[in-house]
């Protein structure tokens, strides 16, 4: 079994809406369509996606041409309480991953526990089948940092390296990322 962890595609930021309601940009839709053409999707038996529109749209664009079922998981959502900021977002994420959450952000340990329980539950239900999970940068970073034993600095570096969209492949029970 392989676990395909997918970050949603590029969004069209709309400061008048909360981030969880943002949708894919035209470039994001094109990038998700390109990702859908990768041959490894044939190995998967389904995709689980966050409830956020950008994750659902990414999952739909991957799943449709590959005839994969999609399940929506509320606990795959991004860290809650993040407000739009024009500049300095990376510094806020660095602080968050170091255990200093900005005001209003979901407590770090609660987010870690939520995401881990959700992904571990999916893995537990698909022990012999490879599956995909479409989620978000910080949520996936929290899961991978815990799985790989990364400290806050390494977790931040990982977060910065994840593109829109991007895929990480993990064999559950192992501490190596492909």
C-alpha positions as CSV (number, residue, x, y, z in Angstrom):
1,X,0.0,0.0,0.0
2,X,1.2,3.5,-0.9
3,X,-0.2,6.7,0.4
4,X,-0.3,9.6,-2.1
5,X,-0.4,12.9,-0.3
6,X,-1.5,15.6,-2.7
7,X,-1.5,19.3,-2.0
8,X,-4.3,21.1,-3.8
9,X,-3.6,23.1,-6.9
10,X,-3.1,26.9,-7.2
11,X,-6.0,29.1,-6.0
12,X,-7.3,32.5,-7.0
13,X,-7.0,34.4,-3.6
14,X,-10.1,36.5,-2.8
15,X,-9.5,38.6,0.3
16,X,-13.2,39.1,0.6
17,X,-13.7,35.4,1.3
18,X,-12.2,33.2,4.0
19,X,-9.3,31.1,2.6
20,X,-11.3,27.8,3.1
21,X,-13.8,29.1,0.4
22,X,-11.2,30.0,-2.2
23,X,-11.4,28.2,-5.6
24,X,-8.8,27.1,-8.1
25,X,-7.4,29.6,-10.5
26,X,-7.4,28.9,-14.2
27,X,-3.7,28.0,-13.9
28,X,-4.6,25.8,-11.0
29,X,-7.2,23.9,-13.0
30,X,-4.7,23.4,-15.8
31,X,-2.0,22.2,-13.4
32,X,-4.4,19.7,-11.8
33,X,-5.4,18.5,-15.3
34,X,-1.7,18.0,-16.0
35,X,-1.2,16.1,-12.8
36,X,-4.2,13.9,-13.6
37,X,-2.3,12.6,-16.7
38,X,0.5,11.1,-14.6
39,X,0.5,7.3,-14.9
40,X,0.7,6.4,-11.2
41,X,-3.0,7.2,-10.7
42,X,-3.8,3.7,-12.1
43,X,-2.3,2.3,-8.9
44,X,-4.8,4.0,-6.7
45,X,-8.2,2.8,-5.7
46,X,-9.7,6.1,-4.7
47,X,-9.1,9.6,-3.5
48,X,-10.0,11.3,-0.2
49,X,-10.3,15.1,-0.2
50,X,-10.6,17.9,2.3
51,X,-14.0,19.6,2.3
52,X,-12.5,22.9,1.1
53,X,-13.5,23.7,-2.5
54,X,-9.9,24.0,-3.7
55,X,-9.1,20.4,-2.5
56,X,-12.4,19.0,-3.9
57,X,-11.8,20.6,-7.3
58,X,-8.2,19.3,-7.4
59,X,-9.5,15.8,-6.5
60,X,-12.3,16.0,-9.1
61,X,-9.9,17.0,-11.8
62,X,-7.6,14.0,-11.0
63,X,-10.3,11.5,-10.3
64,X,-12.6,12.0,-13.3
65,X,-10.2,11.0,-16.1
66,X,-8.8,8.2,-14.0
67,X,-12.3,6.9,-13.0
68,X,-11.4,7.1,-9.3
69,X,-14.1,7.5,-6.6
70,X,-13.8,10.5,-4.2
71,X,-14.6,10.6,-0.5
72,X,-14.7,13.9,1.3
73,X,-13.2,14.1,4.8
74,X,-13.9,17.1,7.0
75,X,-10.8,16.4,9.1
76,X,-8.5,16.8,6.1
77,X,-9.2,20.5,6.1
78,X,-6.4,23.1,6.5
79,X,-5.5,24.6,9.9
80,X,-8.4,26.7,11.0
81,X,-8.5,30.4,11.9
82,X,-5.9,31.7,9.4
83,X,-6.7,35.2,8.2
84,X,-5.7,36.7,4.9
85,X,-2.3,38.5,5.1
86,X,-0.7,40.4,2.3
87,X,2.8,39.8,3.5
88,X,4.6,37.7,6.2
89,X,2.5,34.5,5.8
90,X,5.6,32.3,5.8
91,X,6.7,33.9,9.1
92,X,3.3,33.0,10.6
93,X,3.6,29.4,9.4
94,X,7.2,29.2,10.8
95,X,5.9,30.3,14.2
96,X,3.0,28.0,14.0
97,X,5.2,25.0,13.3
98,X,7.4,26.0,16.2
99,X,4.5,25.9,18.6
100,X,3.8,29.6,18.6
101,X,0.4,29.8,16.8
102,X,-0.7,33.3,15.7
103,X,-3.9,34.6,17.4
104,X,-7.0,32.8,16.2
105,X,-5.2,29.8,14.6
106,X,-6.2,26.3,15.5
107,X,-4.0,25.0,18.4
108,X,-1.1,23.1,16.9
109,X,-1.6,19.9,18.9
110,X,-5.3,19.8,18.0
111,X,-4.5,20.2,14.3
112,X,-1.8,17.5,14.5
113,X,-4.1,15.1,16.3
114,X,-7.1,15.8,13.9
115,X,-5.1,15.3,10.7
116,X,-3.2,12.3,12.0
117,X,-6.3,10.5,13.2
118,X,-8.1,11.1,9.9
119,X,-5.2,9.9,7.7
120,X,-4.4,7.0,10.0
121,X,-8.1,6.0,9.8
122,X,-8.0,6.1,6.0
123,X,-4.8,4.0,5.9
124,X,-6.4,1.6,8.4
125,X,-9.4,1.1,6.0
126,X,-7.2,0.6,3.0
127,X,-4.4,-1.7,4.2
128,X,-3.9,-3.4,0.9
129,X,-4.9,-0.6,-1.5
130,X,-3.0,2.5,-2.5
131,X,-5.1,5.7,-2.0
132,X,-4.7,9.4,-2.5
133,X,-5.4,12.2,-0.1
134,X,-5.9,15.8,-1.3
135,X,-5.3,18.3,1.5
136,X,-3.4,21.4,2.3
137,X,0.2,22.6,2.8
138,X,0.2,23.0,6.6
139,X,-2.1,20.0,7.3
140,X,0.1,17.7,5.1
141,X,3.3,19.2,6.7
142,X,1.9,18.4,10.2
143,X,1.3,14.8,9.2
144,X,4.6,14.3,7.4
145,X,6.6,16.0,10.2
146,X,5.1,13.6,12.7
147,X,5.7,10.6,10.5
148,X,9.2,11.5,9.5
149,X,10.3,12.9,12.9
150,X,11.0,16.4,11.7
151,X,11.7,19.2,14.0
152,X,10.1,22.6,13.5
153,X,12.8,24.0,11.2
154,X,12.8,20.9,9.0
155,X,9.0,21.0,9.0
156,X,9.0,24.6,7.8
157,X,11.5,23.8,5.1
158,X,9.3,20.9,4.0
159,X,6.2,23.3,3.9
160,X,8.1,25.8,1.8
161,X,9.1,23.1,-0.7
162,X,5.6,21.8,-1.4
163,X,4.3,23.2,-4.7
164,X,0.7,23.8,-6.0
165,X,-0.2,21.0,-6.8
166,X,2.3,18.5,-5.5
167,X,2.4,14.8,-4.6
168,X,4.4,13.0,-1.9
169,X,4.4,9.2,-1.8
170,X,4.7,7.4,1.5
171,X,4.6,3.8,2.5
172,X,2.8,3.7,5.8
173,X,4.9,2.4,8.6
174,X,8.1,3.6,7.0
175,X,9.8,6.9,7.6
176,X,10.9,7.7,4.1
177,X,9.3,10.0,1.6
178,X,9.4,9.5,-2.2
